[in-house]
Amino acid sequence: MSKPLSTPELESRGNGTAYGRPPPHSDDLLVRVGPHTPCGEYLRRYWHPLALSSDATASPRKVRILGEDLILFRDGKGRPGLLYPRCMHRGTTLYYGHIENRGIRCCYHGWLFDVEGNCLEQPCEPNGGVGRASARQPWYPVEERYGIVFAYLGPKDKMPLLPRYDIFENLKEGESIYVHSAGGTAYGDHKVQAETVPYNCCRHGKTPWTLITCGSFIRPLVVYSLPRASK
């Protein structure tokens, strides 16, 4: 509930000055998307574009999505992985981990985790870690499609299928897909008319591109359908 205005504040409103204006505030119910928040739980029922496929490499990469800091990598078998950034053993950052054929190895005690967080090796433990099957690094499912790494951060029993978009699947002759990482995303229909684009920045550009729907305010990605270059 808003706090009642004091007499001086009411008087200042009468003479038109800015004194006494209440401090701005956000509606946390709508804007917070971290774990255990209402909007965060809602958004965690869907797949989200996280990064370009080219961003998942043999060098661990810091990423942030839905208020969580995570580590993205690609193992020696070509599988992308998304793990909690601190090793579950002693809390060392996996950003400095070593990528191997089966997963990522922590730089501190050498524990090896696969893309689903399973602990495969514990070099400093007796017999290579007889209890390693019970150790697991927190992880999230990821899938690749259209040159994008998608992530699902919700409960496993409610995970939907990763959607397929017909505007990406059924390209016409002379069209191809171009994926670009950007600082902002605009949404629109296929072959959208200028008067229906909700963002002014999109109305003034004159390009041969056709804006199509794929993006996230959490990790912006813009995808365009472009005519192939003529030979």
C-alpha positions as YAML, in Angstrom:
chain: A
units: angstrom
residues:
- id: 1
  name: MET
  ca: [0.00, 0.00, 0.00]
- id: 2
  name: SER
  ca: [1.28, 3.48, -0.87]
- id: 3
  name: LYS
  ca: [2.32, 5.72, 2.02]
- id: 4
  name: PRO
  ca: [0.05, 8.80, 2.47]
- id: 5
  name: LEU
  ca: [1.64, 12.06, 1.32]
- id: 6
  name: SER
  ca: [2.68, 14.56, 3.99]
- id: 7
  name: THR
  ca: [1.37, 18.15, 4.04]
- id: 8
  name: PRO
  ca: [4.57, 19.64, 2.46]
- id: 9
  name: GLU
  ca: [4.42, 17.01, -0.28]
- id: 10
  name: LEU
  ca: [0.78, 17.83, -1.00]
- id: 11
  name: GLU
  ca: [1.60, 21.52, -1.15]
- id: 12
  name: SER
  ca: [4.46, 20.93, -3.58]
- id: 13
  name: ARG
  ca: [2.12, 18.99, -5.84]
- id: 14
  name: GLY
  ca: [-0.12, 22.06, -5.91]
- id: 15
  name: ASN
  ca: [2.62, 24.38, -7.19]
- id: 16
  name: GLY
  ca: [3.84, 21.94, -9.83]
- id: 17
  name: THR
  ca: [7.36, 21.23, -8.54]
- id: 18
  name: ALA
  ca: [8.93, 17.79, -8.60]
- id: 19
  name: TYR
  ca: [9.60, 17.86, -4.86]
- id: 20
  name: GLY
  ca: [7.80, 15.14, -2.99]
- id: 21
  name: ARG
  ca: [7.51, 12.74, -5.87]
- id: 22
  name: PRO
  ca: [7.54, 9.20, -4.49]
- id: 23
  name: PRO
  ca: [10.61, 7.13, -5.41]
- id: 24
  name: PRO
  ca: [10.10, 4.92, -8.49]
- id: 25
  name: HIS
  ca: [9.70, 1.23, -7.91]
- id: 26
  name: SER
  ca: [9.15, -1.91, -9.93]
- id: 27
  name: ASP
  ca: [6.56, -4.60, -9.51]
- id: 28
  name: ASP
  ca: [8.71, -7.49, -8.34]
- id: 29
  name: LEU
  ca: [5.87, -9.91, -8.98]
- id: 30
  name: LEU
  ca: [6.23, -9.22, -12.70]
- id: 31
  name: VAL
  ca: [9.92, -8.46, -13.23]
- id: 32
  name: ARG
  ca: [11.74, -11.01, -11.03]
- id: 33
  name: VAL
  ca: [12.51, -14.21, -12.95]
- id: 34
  name: GLY
  ca: [15.04, -15.89, -10.68]
- id: 35
  name: PRO
  ca: [14.48, -19.23, -8.92]
- id: 36
  name: HIS
  ca: [11.45, -19.44, -6.60]
- id: 37
  name: THR
  ca: [9.75, -16.35, -8.04]
- id: 38
  name: PRO
  ca: [6.26, -16.52, -9.62]
- id: 39
  name: CYS
  ca: [7.37, -15.34, -13.07]
- id: 40
  name: GLY
  ca: [10.55, -17.37, -12.80]
- id: 41
  name: GLU
  ca: [8.56, -20.54, -12.18]
- id: 42
  name: TYR
  ca: [6.23, -19.72, -15.07]
- id: 43
  name: LEU
  ca: [9.09, -19.15, -17.52]
- id: 44
  name: ARG
  ca: [10.81, -22.33, -16.35]
- id: 45
  name: ARG
  ca: [8.09, -24.37, -18.04]
- id: 46
  name: TYR
  ca: [9.43, -23.46, -21.50]
- id: 47
  name: TRP
  ca: [12.57, -23.83, -23.60]
- id: 48
  name: HIS
  ca: [14.60, -20.63, -24.01]
- id: 49
  name: PRO
  ca: [17.25, -19.65, -26.58]
- id: 50
  name: LEU
  ca: [20.47, -19.45, -24.60]
- id: 51
  name: ALA
  ca: [23.34, -18.95, -27.04]
- id: 52
  name: LEU
  ca: [24.52, -19.58, -30.55]
- id: 53
  name: SER
  ca: [25.73, -23.10, -31.28]
- id: 54
  name: SER
  ca: [29.08, -21.53, -32.12]
- id: 55
  name: ASP
  ca: [29.25, -20.19, -28.53]
- id: 56
  name: ALA
  ca: [29.40, -23.73, -27.12]
- id: 57
  name: THR
  ca: [33.06, -24.68, -27.57]
- id: 58
  name: ALA
  ca: [35.94, -26.43, -25.83]
- id: 59
  name: SER
  ca: [36.43, -23.24, -23.80]
- id: 60
  name: PRO
  ca: [33.91, -22.92, -20.93]
- id: 61
  name: ARG
  ca: [31.67, -19.88, -21.39]
- id: 62
  name: LYS
  ca: [29.83, -17.90, -18.72]
- id: 63
  name: VAL
  ca: [26.14, -17.43, -19.49]
- id: 64
  name: ARG
  ca: [23.23, -15.95, -17.56]
- id: 65
  name: ILE
  ca: [19.57, -16.84, -18.03]
- id: 66
  name: LEU
  ca: [16.50, -16.38, -15.83]
- id: 67
  name: GLY
  ca: [18.64, -14.86, -13.09]
- id: 68
  name: GLU
  ca: [21.06, -17.81, -12.95]
- id: 69
  name: ASP
  ca: [24.78, -17.79, -13.75]
- id: 70
  name: LEU
  ca: [25.84, -20.99, -15.50]
- id: 71
  name: ILE
  ca: [28.67, -22.54, -17.52]
- id: 72
  name: LEU
  ca: [28.17, -23.55, -21.15]
- id: 73
  name: PHE
  ca: [30.64, -25.87, -22.90]
- id: 74
  name: ARG
  ca: [30.96, -28.56, -25.56]
- id: 75
  name: ASP
  ca: [32.71, -31.82, -24.78]
- id: 76
  name: GLY
  ca: [35.05, -33.77, -27.05]
- id: 77
  name: LYS
  ca: [32.12, -35.77, -28.42]
- id: 78
  name: GLY
  ca: [30.43, -32.59, -29.62]
- id: 79
  name: ARG
  ca: [27.71, -32.55, -26.96]
- id: 80
  name: PRO
  ca: [26.75, -29.18, -25.42]
- id: 81
  name: GLY
  ca: [26.48, -29.00, -21.64]
- id: 82
  name: LEU
  ca: [25.07, -26.47, -19.18]
- id: 83
  name: LEU
  ca: [26.22, -26.77, -15.56]
- id: 84
  name: TYR
  ca: [26.03, -24.84, -12.31]
- id: 85
  name: PRO
  ca: [29.25, -22.75, -12.24]
- id: 86
  name: ARG
  ca: [30.65, -23.93, -8.89]
- id: 87
  name: CYS
  ca: [31.97, -27.48, -8.49]
- id: 88
  name: MET
  ca: [29.81, -29.45, -6.07]
- id: 89
  name: HIS
  ca: [32.96, -30.80, -4.40]
- id: 90
  name: ARG
  ca: [34.79, -27.71, -3.11]
- id: 91
  name: GLY
  ca: [33.08, -24.83, -4.90]
- id: 92
  name: THR
  ca: [35.81, -23.99, -7.42]
- id: 93
  name: THR
  ca: [34.55, -22.28, -10.57]
- id: 94
  name: LEU
  ca: [34.18, -24.57, -13.57]
- id: 95
  name: TYR
  ca: [34.95, -21.60, -15.81]
- id: 96
  name: TYR
  ca: [38.57, -22.74, -15.49]
- id: 97
  name: GLY
  ca: [37.68, -26.38, -16.05]
- id: 98
  name: HIS
  ca: [39.41, -28.52, -18.67]
- id: 99
  name: ILE
  ca: [37.21, -29.86, -21.47]
- id: 100
  name: GLU
  ca: [37.80, -33.52, -22.31]
- id: 101
  name: ASN
  ca: [36.19, -36.15, -24.49]
- id: 102
  name: ARG
  ca: [33.64, -37.17, -21.85]
- id: 103
  name: GLY
  ca: [32.98, -33.83, -20.17]
- id: 104
  name: ILE
  ca: [34.55, -31.04, -18.10]
- id: 105
  name: ARG
  ca: [37.21, -31.61, -15.44]
- id: 106
  name: CYS
  ca: [37.41, -29.33, -12.39]
- id: 107
  name: CYS
  ca: [40.77, -27.55, -12.13]
- id: 108
  name: TYR
  ca: [41.04, -28.09, -8.35]
- id: 109
  name: HIS
  ca: [40.76, -31.82, -7.54]
- id: 110
  name: GLY
  ca: [40.21, -33.06, -11.07]
- id: 111
  name: TRP
  ca: [36.68, -34.38, -10.75]
- id: 112
  name: LEU
  ca: [35.24, -35.09, -14.22]
- id: 113
  name: PHE
  ca: [31.58, -34.33, -14.97]
- id: 114
  name: ASP
  ca: [29.67, -35.18, -18.12]
- id: 115
  name: VAL
  ca: [27.08, -32.91, -19.79]
- id: 116
  name: GLU
  ca: [24.37, -34.22, -17.43]
- id: 117
  name: GLY
  ca: [26.43, -33.60, -14.31]
- id: 118
  name: ASN
  ca: [27.34, -37.23, -13.66]
- id: 119
  name: CYS
  ca: [30.69, -37.60, -11.91]
- id: 120
  name: LEU
  ca: [32.83, -39.94, -14.00]
- id: 121
  name: GLU
  ca: [36.21, -39.67, -12.25]
- id: 122
  name: GLN
  ca: [37.57, -38.62, -8.84]
- id: 123
  name: PRO
  ca: [41.35, -38.92, -9.24]
- id: 124
  name: CYS
  ca: [42.20, -37.93, -5.68]
- id: 125
  name: GLU
  ca: [39.86, -40.47, -4.08]
- id: 126
  name: PRO
  ca: [40.66, -44.14, -3.34]
- id: 127
  name: ASN
  ca: [40.14, -46.37, -6.38]
- id: 128
  name: GLY
  ca: [39.24, -43.38, -8.51]
- id: 129
  name: GLY
  ca: [36.23, -42.57, -6.33]
- id: 130
  name: VAL
  ca: [34.21, -45.59, -5.28]
- id: 131
  name: GLY
  ca: [31.28, -43.31, -4.38]
- id: 132
  name: ARG
  ca: [31.38, -41.13, -7.46]
- id: 133
  name: ALA
  ca: [28.03, -42.46, -8.71]
- id: 134
  name: SER
  ca: [26.33, -40.58, -5.86]
- id: 135
  name: ALA
  ca: [28.02, -37.26, -6.73]
- id: 136
  name: ARG
  ca: [26.32, -35.10, -9.33]
- id: 137
  name: GLN
  ca: [26.94, -31.56, -10.51]
- id: 138
  name: PRO
  ca: [23.71, -29.52, -10.93]
- id: 139
  name: TRP
  ca: [22.90, -29.28, -14.64]
- id: 140
  name: TYR
  ca: [20.18, -28.26, -17.11]
- id: 141
  name: PRO
  ca: [19.01, -29.95, -20.33]
- id: 142
  name: VAL
  ca: [20.01, -28.30, -23.61]
- id: 143
  name: GLU
  ca: [19.17, -28.99, -27.25]
- id: 144
  name: GLU
  ca: [20.47, -27.52, -30.49]
- id: 145
  name: ARG
  ca: [18.32, -26.44, -33.40]
- id: 146
  name: TYR
  ca: [18.57, -23.73, -36.09]
- id: 147
  name: GLY
  ca: [22.11, -22.89, -34.97]
- id: 148
  name: ILE
  ca: [20.88, -22.06, -31.46]
- id: 149
  name: VAL
  ca: [21.41, -23.75, -28.08]
- id: 150
  name: PHE
  ca: [18.08, -23.94, -26.24]
- id: 151
  name: ALA
  ca: [17.91, -24.55, -22.48]
- id: 152
  name: TYR
  ca: [15.18, -25.82, -20.18]
- id: 153
  name: LEU
  ca: [15.47, -24.75, -16.53]
- id: 154
  name: GLY
  ca: [12.26, -26.21, -15.12]
- id: 155
  name: PRO
  ca: [11.18, -29.47, -13.45]
- id: 156
  name: LYS
  ca: [12.08, -32.51, -15.51]
- id: 157
  name: ASP
  ca: [8.60, -34.05, -15.26]
- id: 158
  name: LYS
  ca: [7.04, -30.96, -16.87]
- id: 159
  name: MET
  ca: [9.59, -30.52, -19.66]
- id: 160
  name: PRO
  ca: [7.84, -29.99, -23.03]
- id: 161
  name: LEU
  ca: [9.19, -30.97, -26.41]
- id: 162
  name: LEU
  ca: [11.43, -28.37, -28.00]
- id: 163
  name: PRO
  ca: [9.13, -26.65, -30.53]
- id: 164
  name: ARG
  ca: [9.75, -26.69, -34.25]
- id: 165
  name: TYR
  ca: [8.98, -23.49, -36.13]
- id: 166
  name: ASP
  ca: [7.53, -23.92, -39.60]
- id: 167
  name: ILE
  ca: [8.99, -20.62, -40.75]
- id: 168
  name: PHE
  ca: [12.44, -22.11, -40.11]
- id: 169
  name: GLU
  ca: [11.63, -25.57, -41.43]
- id: 170
  name: ASN
  ca: [9.91, -24.66, -44.72]
- id: 171
  name: LEU
  ca: [12.21, -22.15, -46.36]
- id: 172
  name: LYS
  ca: [11.31, -20.96, -49.83]
- id: 173
  name: GLU
  ca: [13.75, -20.98, -52.70]
- id: 174
  name: GLY
  ca: [16.35, -18.27, -52.22]
- id: 175
  name: GLU
  ca: [15.92, -18.12, -48.42]
- id: 176
  name: SER
  ca: [18.31, -19.22, -45.70]
- id: 177
  name: ILE
  ca: [18.66, -18.85, -41.95]
- id: 178
  name: TYR
  ca: [20.97, -16.32, -40.36]
- id: 179
  name: VAL
  ca: [21.38, -16.35, -36.59]
- id: 180
  name: HIS
  ca: [22.78, -13.32, -34.85]
- id: 181
  name: SER
  ca: [23.53, -12.58, -31.21]
- id: 182
  name: ALA
  ca: [22.34, -9.10, -30.29]
- id: 183
  name: GLY
  ca: [21.61, -6.81, -27.38]
- id: 184
  name: GLY
  ca: [17.88, -6.69, -28.00]
- id: 185
  name: THR
  ca: [15.10, -8.62, -29.61]
- id: 186
  name: ALA
  ca: [11.99, -7.62, -31.51]
- id: 187
  name: TYR
  ca: [9.03, -9.89, -32.04]
- id: 188
  name: GLY
  ca: [6.91, -9.91, -35.17]
- id: 189
  name: ASP
  ca: [5.01, -12.07, -37.60]
- id: 190
  name: HIS
  ca: [6.48, -13.52, -40.76]
- id: 191
  name: LYS
  ca: [6.51, -10.82, -43.47]
- id: 192
  name: VAL
  ca: [5.26, -8.35, -40.86]
- id: 193
  name: GLN
  ca: [3.99, -4.97, -42.05]
- id: 194
  name: ALA
  ca: [5.75, -1.86, -40.76]
- id: 195
  name: GLU
  ca: [2.65, -0.49, -39.07]
- id: 196
  name: THR
  ca: [2.33, -3.60, -36.90]
- id: 197
  name: VAL
  ca: [5.93, -3.71, -35.63]
- id: 198
  name: PRO
  ca: [5.78, -2.76, -31.94]
- id: 199
  name: TYR
  ca: [9.28, -1.25, -31.74]
- id: 200
  name: ASN
  ca: [10.21, 2.02, -33.40]
- id: 201
  name: CYS
  ca: [13.78, 0.87, -34.04]
- id: 202
  name: CYS
  ca: [12.42, -1.81, -36.39]
- id: 203
  name: ARG
  ca: [10.25, 0.53, -38.43]
- id: 204
  name: HIS
  ca: [12.96, 2.74, -39.84]
- id: 205
  name: GLY
  ca: [15.44, 0.15, -41.10]
- id: 206
  name: LYS
  ca: [15.45, -0.57, -44.81]
- id: 207
  name: THR
  ca: [16.92, -4.04, -45.36]
- id: 208
  name: PRO
  ca: [16.00, -7.07, -47.48]
- id: 209
  name: TRP
  ca: [15.47, -9.06, -44.29]
- id: 210
  name: THR
  ca: [12.18, -10.54, -43.22]
- id: 211
  name: LEU
  ca: [11.72, -10.48, -39.46]
- id: 212
  name: ILE
  ca: [10.52, -13.75, -38.02]
- id: 213
  name: THR
  ca: [9.60, -14.80, -34.52]
- id: 214
  name: CYS
  ca: [12.35, -16.24, -32.39]
- id: 215
  name: GLY
  ca: [13.86, -14.48, -29.46]
- id: 216
  name: SER
  ca: [13.94, -13.99, -25.75]
- id: 217
  name: PHE
  ca: [14.13, -10.99, -23.48]
- id: 218
  name: ILE
  ca: [16.13, -13.22, -21.16]
- id: 219
  name: ARG
  ca: [18.95, -14.00, -23.61]
- id: 220
  name: PRO
  ca: [18.28, -11.99, -26.76]
- id: 221
  name: LEU
  ca: [18.74, -13.66, -30.10]
- id: 222
  name: VAL
  ca: [17.54, -12.31, -33.41]
- id: 223
  name: VAL
  ca: [16.92, -14.68, -36.30]
- id: 224
  name: TYR
  ca: [16.34, -13.46, -39.85]
- id: 225
  name: SER
  ca: [15.35, -15.15, -43.06]
- id: 226
  name: LEU
  ca: [17.64, -13.85, -45.78]
- id: 227
  name: PRO
  ca: [17.68, -14.33, -49.53]
- id: 228
  name: ARG
  ca: [20.73, -16.24, -50.64]
- id: 229
  name: ALA
  ca: [23.41, -14.24, -52.39]
- id: 230
  name: SER
  ca: [23.11, -14.44, -56.15]
- id: 231
  name: LYS
  ca: [25.88, -16.28, -57.96]
...
